[in-house]
Amino acid sequence: MHEFFAMGGYAAYVWPAYTVFFIVLAWDWIAPAFRRRQLLNELRGRLAREQLRRARTAPTQDSREGASA
């Protein structure tokens, strides 16, 4: 078993390479979820700002009645 982990004297190169590989693999699996959450929060904020902007600029019932009289 020790020979397997020693990798024929190349363990100092092999095991860090495996570690980096698995870290990158895990990040590739997790990153889309983080990006999706970030995009959804950004879109919710944009929609909320757009609704506020439309509510402020929409003419009210009273102002339309006063303009026609």
N, CA, C and O atoms as a Tinker XYZ file with bonds, in Angstrom:
   276  protein
     1  N      0.822000   -1.189000    0.000000    73     2
     2  CA     0.000000    0.000000    0.000000    64     1     3
     3  C      0.871000    1.261000    0.000000    63     2     4     5
     4  O      0.558000    2.257000   -0.652000    81     3
     5  N      1.955000    1.186000    0.739000    73     3     6
     6  CA     2.865000    2.321000    0.789000    64     5     7
     7  C      3.423000    2.633000   -0.600000    63     6     8     9
     8  O      3.603000    3.798000   -0.956000    81     7
     9  N      3.693000    1.596000   -1.375000    73     7    10
    10  CA     4.218000    1.805000   -2.726000    64     9    11
    11  C      3.201000    2.547000   -3.596000    63    10    12    13
    12  O      3.567000    3.386000   -4.420000    81    11
    13  N      1.942000    2.230000   -3.404000    73    11    14
    14  CA     0.908000    2.918000   -4.189000    64    13    15
    15  C      0.903000    4.408000   -3.883000    63    14    16    17
    16  O      0.893000    5.234000   -4.796000    81    15
    17  N      0.911000    4.753000   -2.594000    73    15    18
    18  CA     0.890000    6.162000   -2.215000    64    17    19
    19  C      2.197000    6.875000   -2.549000    63    18    20    21
    20  O      2.198000    8.088000   -2.755000    81    19
    21  N      3.302000    6.149000   -2.606000    73    19    22
    22  CA     4.587000    6.737000   -2.972000    64    21    23
    23  C      4.652000    7.014000   -4.470000    63    22    24    25
    24  O      5.440000    7.855000   -4.903000    81    23
    25  N      3.851000    6.332000   -5.258000    73    23    26
    26  CA     3.759000    6.512000   -6.715000    64    25    27
    27  C      5.131000    6.418000   -7.380000    63    26    28    29
    28  O      5.453000    7.187000   -8.286000    81    27
    29  N      5.914000    5.480000   -6.921000    73    27    30
    30  CA     7.220000    5.262000   -7.549000    64    29    31
    31  C      8.162000    6.443000   -7.403000    63    30    32    33
    32  O      9.024000    6.660000   -8.254000    81    31
    33  N      8.007000    7.203000   -6.335000    73    31    34
    34  CA     8.874000    8.349000   -6.097000    64    33    35
    35  C      8.317000    9.657000   -6.651000    63    34    36    37
    36  O      8.917000   10.715000   -6.466000    81    35
    37  N      7.174000    9.588000   -7.327000    73    35    38
    38  CA     6.581000   10.791000   -7.919000    64    37    39
    39  C      5.366000   11.308000   -7.146000    63    38    40    41
    40  O      4.583000   12.094000   -7.679000    81    39
    41  N      5.208000   10.882000   -5.923000    73    39    42
    42  CA     4.039000   11.267000   -5.126000    64    41    43
    43  C      3.950000   12.779000   -4.932000    63    42    44    45
    44  O      2.848000   13.325000   -4.861000    81    43
    45  N      5.077000   13.455000   -4.847000    73    43    46
    46  CA     5.074000   14.901000   -4.643000    64    45    47
    47  C      4.478000   15.637000   -5.839000    63    46    48    49
    48  O      4.049000   16.783000   -5.712000    81    47
    49  N      4.451000   14.985000   -6.994000    73    47    50
    50  CA     3.871000   15.593000   -8.189000    64    49    51
    51  C      2.466000   15.078000   -8.472000    63    50    52    53
    52  O      1.597000   15.823000   -8.925000    81    51
    53  N      2.258000   13.801000   -8.199000    73    51    54
    54  CA     0.984000   13.157000   -8.547000    64    53    55
    55  C     -0.144000   13.609000   -7.639000    63    54    56    57
    56  O     -1.196000   14.013000   -8.134000    81    55
    57  N      0.037000   13.556000   -6.329000    73    55    58
    58  CA    -1.058000   13.868000   -5.411000    64    57    59
    59  C     -1.486000   15.332000   -5.466000    63    58    60    61
    60  O     -2.686000   15.599000   -5.399000    81    59
    61  N     -0.578000   16.287000   -5.583000    73    59    62
    62  CA    -1.047000   17.670000   -5.781000    64    61    63
    63  C     -1.825000   17.835000   -7.089000    63    62    64    65
    64  O     -2.784000   18.604000   -7.150000    81    63
    65  N     -1.415000   17.120000   -8.124000    73    63    66
    66  CA    -2.142000   17.203000   -9.395000    64    65    67
    67  C     -3.566000   16.660000   -9.232000    63    66    68    69
    68  O     -4.517000   17.252000   -9.742000    81    67
    69  N     -3.710000   15.547000   -8.531000    73    67    70
    70  CA    -5.045000   15.013000   -8.255000    64    69    71
    71  C     -5.865000   15.997000   -7.421000    63    70    72    73
    72  O     -7.057000   16.183000   -7.667000    81    71
    73  N     -5.232000   16.617000   -6.445000    73    71    74
    74  CA    -5.932000   17.566000   -5.584000    64    73    75
    75  C     -6.450000   18.755000   -6.388000    63    74    76    77
    76  O     -7.609000   19.150000   -6.259000    81    75
    77  N     -5.579000   19.317000   -7.215000    73    75    78
    78  CA    -5.997000   20.449000   -8.046000    64    77    79
    79  C     -7.119000   20.027000   -8.991000    63    78    80    81
    80  O     -8.085000   20.767000   -9.177000    81    79
    81  N     -6.995000   18.855000   -9.580000    73    79    82
    82  CA    -8.016000   18.362000  -10.491000    64    81    83
    83  C     -9.368000   18.267000   -9.796000    63    82    84    85
    84  O    -10.371000   18.725000  -10.344000    81    83
    85  N     -9.418000   17.687000   -8.609000    73    83    86
    86  CA   -10.692000   17.522000   -7.914000    64    85    87
    87  C    -11.253000   18.851000   -7.417000    63    86    88    89
    88  O    -12.471000   19.021000   -7.357000    81    87
    89  N    -10.394000   19.781000   -7.066000    73    87    90
    90  CA   -10.876000   21.113000   -6.677000    64    89    91
    91  C    -11.515000   21.809000   -7.871000    63    90    92    93
    92  O    -12.591000   22.394000   -7.741000    81    91
    93  N    -10.871000   21.753000   -9.028000    73    91    94
    94  CA   -11.429000   22.366000  -10.237000    64    93    95
    95  C    -12.721000   21.664000  -10.644000    63    94    96    97
    96  O    -13.683000   22.321000  -11.044000    81    95
    97  N    -12.750000   20.356000  -10.546000    73    95    98
    98  CA   -13.952000   19.596000  -10.874000    64    97    99
    99  C    -15.113000   19.980000   -9.956000    63    98   100   101
   100  O    -16.240000   20.151000  -10.420000    81    99
   101  N    -14.845000   20.115000   -8.668000    73    99   102
   102  CA   -15.894000   20.516000   -7.723000    64   101   103
   103  C    -16.362000   21.937000   -8.016000    63   102   104   105
   104  O    -17.560000   22.216000   -7.955000    81   103
   105  N    -15.435000   22.836000   -8.332000    73   103   106
   106  CA   -15.819000   24.213000   -8.634000    64   105   107
   107  C    -16.675000   24.279000   -9.894000    63   106   108   109
   108  O    -17.641000   25.040000   -9.950000    81   107
   109  N    -16.328000   23.492000  -10.898000    73   107   110
   110  CA   -17.136000   23.451000  -12.121000    64   109   111
   111  C    -18.538000   22.932000  -11.855000    63   110   112   113
   112  O    -19.472000   23.257000  -12.589000    81   111
   113  N    -18.690000   22.144000  -10.832000    73   111   114
   114  CA   -19.996000   21.593000  -10.496000    64   113   115
   115  C    -20.810000   22.580000   -9.644000    63   114   116   117
   116  O    -22.034000   22.635000   -9.759000    81   115
   117  N    -20.127000   23.359000   -8.790000    73   115   118
   118  CA   -20.798000   24.261000   -7.856000    64   117   119
   119  C    -21.014000   25.658000   -8.432000    63   118   120   121
   120  O    -22.030000   26.288000   -8.138000    81   119
   121  N    -20.094000   26.152000   -9.237000    73   119   122
   122  CA   -20.124000   27.530000   -9.729000    64   121   123
   123  C    -21.426000   27.907000  -10.446000    63   122   124   125
   124  O    -21.919000   29.013000  -10.224000    81   123
   125  N    -22.003000   27.058000  -11.284000    73   123   126
   126  CA   -23.258000   27.456000  -11.939000    64   125   127
   127  C    -24.390000   27.760000  -10.957000    63   126   128   129
   128  O    -25.217000   28.630000  -11.229000    81   127
   129  N    -24.440000   27.077000   -9.848000    73   127   130
   130  CA   -25.481000   27.353000   -8.846000    64   129   131
   131  C    -25.282000   28.747000   -8.242000    63   130   132   133
   132  O    -26.247000   29.485000   -8.043000    81   131
   133  N    -24.029000   29.100000   -7.955000    73   131   134
   134  CA   -23.749000   30.439000   -7.429000    64   133   135
   135  C    -24.084000   31.505000   -8.460000    63   134   136   137
   136  O    -24.675000   32.532000   -8.127000    81   135
   137  N    -23.710000   31.264000   -9.704000    73   135   138
   138  CA   -23.981000   32.235000  -10.763000    64   137   139
   139  C    -25.480000   32.381000  -10.986000    63   138   140   141
   140  O    -25.964000   33.492000  -11.202000    81   139
   141  N    -26.221000   31.276000  -10.938000    73   139   142
   142  CA   -27.673000   31.323000  -11.116000    64   141   143
   143  C    -28.327000   32.149000  -10.017000    63   142   144   145
   144  O    -29.202000   32.971000  -10.290000    81   143
   145  N    -27.904000   31.932000   -8.775000    73   143   146
   146  CA   -28.453000   32.693000   -7.652000    64   145   147
   147  C    -28.161000   34.177000   -7.811000    63   146   148   149
   148  O    -29.022000   35.017000   -7.551000    81   147
   149  N    -26.942000   34.500000   -8.240000    73   147   150
   150  CA   -26.553000   35.891000   -8.433000    64   149   151
   151  C    -27.398000   36.542000   -9.534000    63   150   152   153
   152  O    -27.864000   37.670000   -9.375000    81   151
   153  N    -27.591000   35.836000  -10.636000    73   151   154
   154  CA   -28.391000   36.386000  -11.731000    64   153   155
   155  C    -29.849000   36.568000  -11.339000    63   154   156   157
   156  O    -30.463000   37.573000  -11.697000    81   155
   157  N    -30.412000   35.612000  -10.609000    73   155   158
   158  CA   -31.802000   35.744000  -10.176000    64   157   159
   159  C    -31.979000   36.936000   -9.244000    63   158   160   161
   160  O    -32.958000   37.672000   -9.362000    81   159
   161  N    -31.048000   37.133000   -8.322000    73   159   162
   162  CA   -31.133000   38.290000   -7.431000    64   161   163
   163  C    -31.019000   39.595000   -8.215000    63   162   164   165
   164  O    -31.722000   40.563000   -7.924000    81   163
   165  N    -30.140000   39.617000   -9.200000    73   163   166
   166  CA   -29.990000   40.808000  -10.029000    64   165   167
   167  C    -31.276000   41.092000  -10.811000    63   166   168   169
   168  O    -31.712000   42.240000  -10.896000    81   167
   169  N    -31.872000   40.066000  -11.372000    73   167   170
   170  CA   -33.116000   40.245000  -12.130000    64   169   171
   171  C    -34.268000   40.688000  -11.228000    63   170   172   173
   172  O    -35.078000   41.526000  -11.626000    81   171
   173  N    -34.346000   40.138000  -10.029000    73   171   174
   174  CA   -35.388000   40.571000   -9.092000    64   173   175
   175  C    -35.239000   42.055000   -8.763000    63   174   176   177
   176  O    -36.226000   42.788000   -8.707000    81   175
   177  N    -34.005000   42.488000   -8.549000    73   175   178
   178  CA   -33.758000   43.901000   -8.278000    64   177   179
   179  C    -34.143000   44.785000   -9.451000    63   178   180   181
   180  O    -34.744000   45.843000   -9.264000    81   179
   181  N    -33.801000   44.357000  -10.660000    73   179   182
   182  CA   -34.162000   45.133000  -11.844000    64   181   183
   183  C    -35.676000   45.229000  -11.994000    63   182   184   185
   184  O    -36.209000   46.297000  -12.293000    81   183
   185  N    -36.364000   44.114000  -11.786000    73   183   186
   186  CA   -37.828000   44.127000  -11.899000    64   185   187
   187  C    -38.453000   45.041000  -10.856000    63   186   188   189
   188  O    -39.396000   45.774000  -11.151000    81   187
   189  N    -37.933000   44.998000   -9.650000    73   187   190
   190  CA   -38.472000   45.857000   -8.591000    64   189   191
   191  C    -38.250000   47.334000   -8.928000    63   190   192   193
   192  O    -39.149000   48.154000   -8.744000    81   191
   193  N    -37.059000   47.672000   -9.421000    73   191   194
   194  CA   -36.786000   49.067000   -9.802000    64   193   195
   195  C    -37.678000   49.496000  -10.962000    63   194   196   197
   196  O    -38.172000   50.624000  -10.980000    81   195
   197  N    -37.888000   48.607000  -11.929000    73   195   198
   198  CA   -38.752000   48.937000  -13.067000    64   197   199
   199  C    -40.191000   49.157000  -12.618000    63   198   200   201
   200  O    -40.859000   50.066000  -13.111000    81   199
   201  N    -40.671000   48.346000  -11.699000    73   199   202
   202  CA   -42.037000   48.523000  -11.202000    64   201   203
   203  C    -42.171000   49.840000  -10.448000    63   202   204   205
   204  O    -43.175000   50.537000  -10.591000    81   203
   205  N    -41.165000   50.186000   -9.645000    73   203   206
   206  CA   -41.199000   51.477000   -8.947000    64   205   207
   207  C    -41.187000   52.634000   -9.941000    63   206   208   209
   208  O    -41.919000   53.609000   -9.775000    81   207
   209  N    -40.367000   52.525000  -10.958000    73   207   210
   210  CA   -40.276000   53.584000  -11.964000    64   209   211
   211  C    -41.613000   53.745000  -12.691000    63   210   212   213
   212  O    -42.060000   54.868000  -12.928000    81   211
   213  N    -42.243000   52.642000  -13.041000    73   211   214
   214  CA   -43.538000   52.711000  -13.723000    64   213   215
   215  C    -44.623000   53.261000  -12.808000    63   214   216   217
   216  O    -45.499000   54.001000  -13.256000    81   215
   217  N    -44.568000   52.902000  -11.524000    73   215   218
   218  CA   -45.569000   53.395000  -10.576000    64   217   219
   219  C    -45.436000   54.909000  -10.387000    63   218   220   221
   220  O    -46.441000   55.598000  -10.211000    81   219
   221  N    -44.217000   55.427000  -10.422000    73   219   222
   222  CA   -44.007000   56.867000  -10.247000    64   221   223
   223  C    -44.431000   57.650000  -11.484000    63   222   224   225
   224  O    -44.978000   58.746000  -11.361000    81   223
   225  N    -44.189000   57.113000  -12.657000    73   223   226
   226  CA   -44.466000   57.858000  -13.882000    64   225   227
   227  C    -45.873000   57.634000  -14.414000    63   226   228   229
   228  O    -46.313000   58.377000  -15.291000    81   227
   229  N    -46.591000   56.638000  -13.915000    73   227   230
   230  CA   -47.944000   56.373000  -14.405000    64   229   231
   231  C    -48.875000   57.479000  -13.916000    63   230   232   233
   232  O    -48.865000   57.822000  -12.733000    81   231
   233  N    -49.669000   58.030000  -14.806000    73   231   234
   234  CA   -50.614000   59.073000  -14.365000    64   233   235
   235  C    -51.683000   58.473000  -13.459000    63   234   236   237
   236  O    -52.172000   57.366000  -13.686000    81   235
   237  N    -52.025000   59.227000  -12.441000    73   235   238
   238  CA   -53.056000   58.761000  -11.518000    64   237   239
   239  C    -54.429000   59.113000  -12.061000    63   238   240   241
   240  O    -54.540000   59.912000  -12.991000    81   239
   241  N    -55.455000   58.542000  -11.507000    73   239   242
   242  CA   -56.833000   58.779000  -11.942000    64   241   243
   243  C    -57.213000   60.251000  -11.746000    63   242   244   245
   244  O    -57.882000   60.832000  -12.600000    81   243
   245  N    -56.794000   60.857000  -10.630000    73   243   246
   246  CA   -57.133000   62.252000  -10.323000    64   245   247
   247  C    -56.485000   63.215000  -11.313000    63   246   248   249
   248  O    -57.126000   64.174000  -11.742000    81   247
   249  N    -55.255000   62.983000  -11.675000    73   247   250
   250  CA   -54.567000   63.919000  -12.578000    64   249   251
   251  C    -55.163000   63.859000  -13.981000    63   250   252   253
   252  O    -55.167000   64.870000  -14.683000    81   251
   253  N    -55.660000   62.716000  -14.404000    73   251   254
   254  CA   -56.270000   62.621000  -15.722000    64   253   255
   255  C    -57.625000   63.330000  -15.734000    63   254   256   257
   256  O    -57.989000   63.959000  -16.728000    81   255
   257  N    -58.366000   63.231000  -14.637000    73   255   258
   258  CA   -59.675000   63.895000  -14.565000    64   257   259
   259  C    -59.510000   65.410000  -14.527000    63   258   260   261
   260  O    -60.294000   66.137000  -15.137000    81   259
   261  N    -58.511000   65.876000  -13.826000    73   259   262
   262  CA   -58.278000   67.324000  -13.717000    64   261   263
   263  C    -57.826000   67.907000  -15.051000    63   262   264   265
   264  O    -58.123000   69.069000  -15.328000    81   263
   265  N    -57.146000   67.177000  -15.857000    73   263   266
   266  CA   -56.642000   67.688000  -17.123000    64   265   267
   267  C    -57.760000   67.821000  -18.155000    63   266   268   269
   268  O    -57.701000   68.697000  -19.017000    81   267
   269  N    -58.772000   66.966000  -18.078000    73   267   270
   270  CA   -59.838000   66.996000  -19.068000    64   269   271
   271  C    -60.926000   68.009000  -18.713000    63   270   272   273
   272  O    -61.701000   68.394000  -19.589000    81   271
   273  N    -61.008000   68.450000  -17.461000    73   271   274
   274  CA   -62.084000   69.364000  -17.059000    64   273   275
   275  C    -61.773000   70.792000  -17.286000    63   274   276
   276  O    -62.596000   71.658000  -16.989000    81   275
